[in-house]
Amino acid sequence: MANSSGRAAALVIAAAVLFGTTGTAQALGGHGASAPVVGGLRIAVGGLLLGALALARGRRRPVVAMLRGRGRWTVLAGAAAVACYQLCFFSGVATTGVALGTLVAIGSGPVWAGLLGLLIGERPAARWAAATALAVSGGAVLLLAGRSAHVVPLGVLLAFGAGLSYVAFTVAGRHLLASGRDSADVMTVFFVAAAALLLPAWVGRDLRPLADPGGVATIVWLGVFATAVPYLLFGRGLRSLPAASVTTLTLAEPLTATMLAVVVLGERPTPLAWLGAVLIAAGLVVAAMAAPGRIPSPRGDGTGR
């Protein structure tokens, strides 16, 4: 169990590292494109790729079956959470600033996870609380290290909505995986359905800012390497870890974003910012060492038939 848990934690952290490339990719290409357009296209590309992989693996029938059985409401809830995250996160960051918006969205995730995980019978362990405290404290320190933060209540609420949406997606995924679903199938149906829900966010909008090579490369990277690939890794890790532990491990995302900002974008964090990064890293270590314990099956047979 320990080795399995360690591998699962490594998969989730690898996924979070890829998630952390999102901000740098957007900074390097696609200037002028609105946040809903970028978010919608990101999910569209990721969803199409996951759907194509499902067809290549001969998994069309199991994926479609998830939309027709009793588990369809969980599937729809997960897809809606994916779509809501994109809209809330990008809008929240645009309204109240990148630093505060990202901190609230990602930092609130472990707290929401600990609460919502109770709905499927998970009991967060003491190490989860310690890891979450370290990681969230690190995020707070990173915020304090920033030059300024213009707090806009609506933006903060949207960022909280993004954190809640992300955890709702995680809990919905855990519910389906606990009933024996294939992790790749679950991620595929979530993102294909979310791509359909997000069509109004970009169809008919001005896509010219993304028409140059830099814009195309940005969307390809975001769709393939910041969505499809990491969520396949995320799904495999999610099978063996509680939602609370998974959400805490994904705090590797802001740590990665900070490192990329230094190396690629030439930003120079202050010593206080480095302290925040160290606290987040310490939280990740504690979370990775935490034993997930038994992950109960959801009530009922969960077969979706």
Phi and psi in degrees as a GROMACS rama.xvg file:
@    title "Ramachandran Plot"
@    xaxis  label "Phi"
@    yaxis  label "Psi"
@TYPE xy
-63.4881  -45.4711  ALA-2
-64.1889  -40.9581  ASN-3
-62.4915  -42.1048  SER-4
-65.1635  -39.4615  SER-5
-64.1458  -41.9165  GLY-6
-64.2851  -41.6346  ARG-7
-62.4343  -43.2965  ALA-8
-62.6004  -39.5336  ALA-9
-63.5534  -38.519  ALA-10
-64.7907  -42.5572  LEU-11
-66.4164  -41.4009  VAL-12
-65.1661  -40.5133  ILE-13
-60.3666  -41.3183  ALA-14
-62.402  -43.4436  ALA-15
-63.9965  -35.9699  ALA-16
-61.5475  -43.0563  VAL-17
-66.4504  -39.2054  LEU-18
-57.3574  -36.7344  PHE-19
-68.2102  -9.10346  GLY-20
-83.2421  -7.13563  THR-21
-58.0033  -50.395  THR-22
-61.9934  -42.445  GLY-23
-65.5758  -41.209  THR-24
-60.7601  -41.1152  ALA-25
-67.7747  -34.7503  GLN-26
-69.2759  -29.7807  ALA-27
-87.0257  -15.6128  LEU-28
-156.425  163.937  GLY-29
76.5204  30.6785  GLY-30
-64.0973  135.229  HIS-31
95.354  -14.9157  GLY-32
-77.7281  141.305  ALA-33
-72.2322  154.011  SER-34
-60.3272  -44.8303  ALA-35
-60.4233  -34.9419  PRO-36
-65.6475  -47.9032  VAL-37
-63.0954  -45.1861  VAL-38
-63.5747  -41.9094  GLY-39
-65.3319  -42.983  GLY-40
-67.0173  -36.2795  LEU-41
-58.4592  -48.8344  ARG-42
-69.7203  -34.1981  ILE-43
-62.2499  -47.8489  ALA-44
-64.9594  -45.2105  VAL-45
-62.5963  -42.7372  GLY-46
-65.3349  -41.6445  GLY-47
-62.8669  -40.7829  LEU-48
-65.7235  -44.3937  LEU-49
-63.3328  -38.8239  LEU-50
-64.2822  -41.7376  GLY-51
-64.0515  -40.0061  ALA-52
-65.2277  -37.717  LEU-53
-63.3701  -41.7646  ALA-54
-64.8301  -40.9514  LEU-55
-64.7121  -29.9148  ALA-56
-88.0099  1.03682  ARG-57
70.2736  33.0018  GLY-58
-107.006  18.5121  ARG-59
-60.3998  -46.4939  ARG-60
-64.4313  -45.6826  ARG-61
-61.5979  -36.8701  PRO-62
-66.3555  -47.0364  VAL-63
-64.0685  -35.8903  VAL-64
-61.7816  -30.6435  ALA-65
-66.1771  -24.2368  MET-66
-85.447  -8.50643  LEU-67
-111.937  -23.4376  ARG-68
-84.6697  -170.723  GLY-69
-65.6971  -22.2371  ARG-70
-79.8591  4.44951  GLY-71
-64.1001  -30.3625  ARG-72
-69.6564  -34.0246  TRP-73
-67.5088  -40.3816  THR-74
-61.0908  -47.6752  VAL-75
-64.5189  -37.1851  LEU-76
-63.8115  -42.8542  ALA-77
-64.1025  -42.5222  GLY-78
-65.1074  -41.8011  ALA-79
-63.4663  -36.2393  ALA-80
-65.679  -40.3748  ALA-81
-60.6871  -46.0847  VAL-82
-65.5828  -44.209  ALA-83
-63.8053  -35.934  CYS-84
-59.7979  -46.1251  TYR-85
-58.2432  -48.7592  GLN-86
-67.8634  -44.3564  LEU-87
-68.1996  -43.2455  CYS-88
-65.3175  -54.0988  PHE-89
-65.1152  -37.9076  PHE-90
-70.032  -39.3146  SER-91
-63.9065  -43.3931  GLY-92
-65.0544  -40.3911  VAL-93
-65.806  -29.253  ALA-94
-84.8236  -45.6379  THR-95
-113.241  2.78239  THR-96
104.375  152.661  GLY-97
-65.1449  -46.1523  VAL-98
-62.3273  -55.7414  ALA-99
-68.9513  -42.0586  LEU-100
-61.0243  -43.4962  GLY-101
-68.0713  -41.7948  THR-102
-60.1774  -46.8993  LEU-103
-65.4274  -44.4767  VAL-104
-64.6464  -51.0415  ALA-105
-81.3026  -40.6568  ILE-106
-67.5712  -28.6445  GLY-107
-79.5683  -13.4502  SER-108
-56.04  -52.0097  GLY-109
-60.5303  -33.7923  PRO-110
-68.0766  -47.5494  VAL-111
-59.2416  -39.0479  TRP-112
-64.0331  -42.4262  ALA-113
-62.1667  -34.1966  GLY-114
-78.6614  -48.3529  LEU-115
-73.1334  -26.472  LEU-116
-60.177  -26.1963  GLY-117
-62.2995  -26.25  LEU-118
-66.3549  -25.6708  LEU-119
-110.653  20.6196  ILE-120
85.2092  10.0444  GLY-121
-85.2391  140.333  GLU-122
-117.943  102.103  ARG-123
-56.3416  137.341  PRO-124
-83.9291  170.542  ALA-125
-62.4358  -35.4538  ALA-126
-65.7977  -30.753  ARG-127
-61.8408  -44.1236  TRP-128
-61.7938  -42.081  ALA-129
-66.635  -44.42  ALA-130
-63.9584  -41.2978  ALA-131
-65.834  -41.5217  THR-132
-61.1811  -43.2203  ALA-133
-63.3524  -48.0448  LEU-134
-68.2656  -42.6674  ALA-135
-67.3076  -37.1716  VAL-136
-61.7897  -40.4914  SER-137
-61.6468  -40.8478  GLY-138
-63.5216  -39.1781  GLY-139
-64.333  -40.4103  ALA-140
-64.5497  -40.3321  VAL-141
-59.9764  -39.0639  LEU-142
-64.8918  -44.6913  LEU-143
-62.2826  -26.8191  LEU-144
-76.1911  -14.3479  ALA-145
-69.4201  163.27  GLY-146
-69.0565  -43.6749  ARG-147
-161.777  161.987  SER-148
-142.455  114.719  ALA-149
-90.486  105.696  HIS-150
-82.5068  116.022  VAL-151
-114.586  116.655  VAL-152
-51.363  -43.1958  PRO-153
-61.7501  -41.296  LEU-154
-63.9249  -39.4486  GLY-155
-65.1138  -42.6212  VAL-156
-62.2541  -40.9911  LEU-157
-63.0773  -39.4874  LEU-158
-66.6717  -40.1759  ALA-159
-61.3097  -38.8651  PHE-160
-62.0668  -36.5213  GLY-161
-64.6744  -43.4877  ALA-162
-62.4287  -43.0472  GLY-163
-65.4629  -39.7313  LEU-164
-63.1996  -41.7903  SER-165
-62.5735  -42.5111  TYR-166
-71.6516  -35.1038  VAL-167
-61.2635  -40.5605  ALA-168
-61.0757  -43.1458  PHE-169
-63.9192  -44.9477  THR-170
-66.0167  -41.0045  VAL-171
-62.2691  -40.985  ALA-172
-63.7517  -42.7683  GLY-173
-61.9581  -38.7545  ARG-174
-61.2586  -45.5058  HIS-175
-70.2964  -40.6052  LEU-176
-66.3818  -35.0035  LEU-177
-66.2627  -19.585  ALA-178
-92.1232  9.42615  SER-179
95.6494  8.72206  GLY-180
-69.9458  150.984  ARG-181
-72.7921  133.956  ASP-182
-63.1316  -39.332  SER-183
-66.2072  -37.7821  ALA-184
-62.662  -42.0241  ASP-185
-63.3882  -46.8935  VAL-186
-62.9234  -38.5499  MET-187
-62.6554  -49.7302  THR-188
-67.4634  -35.0007  VAL-189
-60.0088  -48.7849  PHE-190
-82.0374  -30.7836  PHE-191
-64.915  -44.6108  VAL-192
-66.3129  -40.0588  ALA-193
-64.1538  -38.0461  ALA-194
-60.6033  -40.0082  ALA-195
-65.6063  -40.2555  ALA-196
-65.6216  -29.5172  LEU-197
-93.1703  3.22738  LEU-198
-53.2533  -43.1541  LEU-199
-63.926  -16.6606  PRO-200
-73.6843  -21.6145  ALA-201
-134.62  -23.2883  TRP-202
-66.6991  127.737  VAL-203
86.4388  -6.1904  GLY-204
-83.8715  168.904  ARG-205
-75.3367  110.744  ASP-206
-102.728  4.92766  LEU-207
-60.0149  -34.9769  ARG-208
-61.4999  -18.3738  PRO-209
-103.197  7.65151  LEU-210
-82.4471  -15.113  ALA-211
-82.9817  169.666  ASP-212
-56.7421  -37.7025  PRO-213
-64.8971  -40.7405  GLY-214
-67.1153  -42.4689  GLY-215
-62.7461  -43.8087  VAL-216
-62.7174  -36.9836  ALA-217
-62.7157  -47.8797  THR-218
-65.6108  -39.6543  ILE-219
-62.9389  -45.6375  VAL-220
-62.6883  -46.8688  TRP-221
-62.9441  -40.8814  LEU-222
-73.7655  -39.5179  GLY-223
-89.7227  -56.36  VAL-224
-94.6209  -13.5232  PHE-225
-112.528  4.12284  ALA-226
-134.731  -71.2397  THR-227
-61.0448  -55.0488  ALA-228
-63.4637  -52.0191  VAL-229
-63.8182  -33.3507  PRO-230
-73.9232  -24.8972  TYR-231
-66.9709  -43.0398  LEU-232
-63.9283  -43.9709  LEU-233
-59.5604  -43.586  PHE-234
-62.5105  -39.2425  GLY-235
-67.8344  -39.5713  ARG-236
-69.6602  -34.319  GLY-237
-63.4565  -26.7638  LEU-238
-62.7783  -31.2173  ARG-239
-110.067  1.73024  SER-240
-129.633  147.039  LEU-241
-64.9773  155.948  PRO-242
-58.4057  -38.6605  ALA-243
-63.1065  -44.7655  ALA-244
-65.7858  -40.9124  SER-245
-60.6022  -46.0372  VAL-246
-67.5413  -33.4676  THR-247
-68.3984  -41.0807  THR-248
-61.9933  -32.2015  LEU-249
-71.1111  -3.416  THR-250
-69.013  -1.90787  LEU-251
-64.2442  -18.7353  ALA-252
-61.142  -53.8782  GLU-253
-65.2704  -28.8256  PRO-254
-64.6358  -44.2859  LEU-255
-63.0237  -43.5253  THR-256
-59.8548  -37.8308  ALA-257
-65.2466  -44.5579  THR-258
-62.6091  -42.1933  MET-259
-66.3513  -35.9663  LEU-260
-61.6729  -34.9361  ALA-261
-72.9779  -49.8232  VAL-262
-77.5927  -42.8271  VAL-263
-95.1347  -44.3526  VAL-264
-93.4556  -6.86879  LEU-265
77.9474  15.129  GLY-266
-74.6209  152.011  GLU-267
-125.352  92.525  ARG-268
-61.6328  152.304  PRO-269
-78.9025  168.159  THR-270
-55.9865  -33.6924  PRO-271
-64.6752  -37.575  LEU-272
-66.1264  -38.9219  ALA-273
-64.0749  -36.7424  TRP-274
-60.8146  -42.9024  LEU-275
-60.2705  -41.9616  GLY-276
-63.1254  -39.4403  ALA-277
-64.7852  -40.4149  VAL-278
-63.1798  -42.1505  LEU-279
-62.7547  -43.8321  ILE-280
-61.1617  -39.8261  ALA-281
-63.9049  -40.3029  ALA-282
-61.9097  -38.2317  GLY-283
-64.4568  -40.7769  LEU-284
-62.3729  -45.8826  VAL-285
-63.0001  -42.6986  VAL-286
-64.9598  -39.5738  ALA-287
-67.3451  -30.1584  ALA-288
-81.9315  -16.1226  MET-289
-70.0836  132.243  ALA-290
-76.2095  129.875  ALA-291
-71.3406  -21.9255  PRO-292
71.5901  -166.771  GLY-293
-78.9813  134.853  ARG-294
-107.082  105.627  ILE-295
-70.6196  153.364  PRO-296
-76.1442  151.066  SER-297
-68.9009  162.81  PRO-298
-62.0622  143.74  ARG-299
86.0724  178.266  GLY-300
-78.7929  -18.8574  ASP-301
65.2121  14.8802  GLY-302
-77.5907  -22.7922  THR-303
78.3326  5.70072  GLY-304
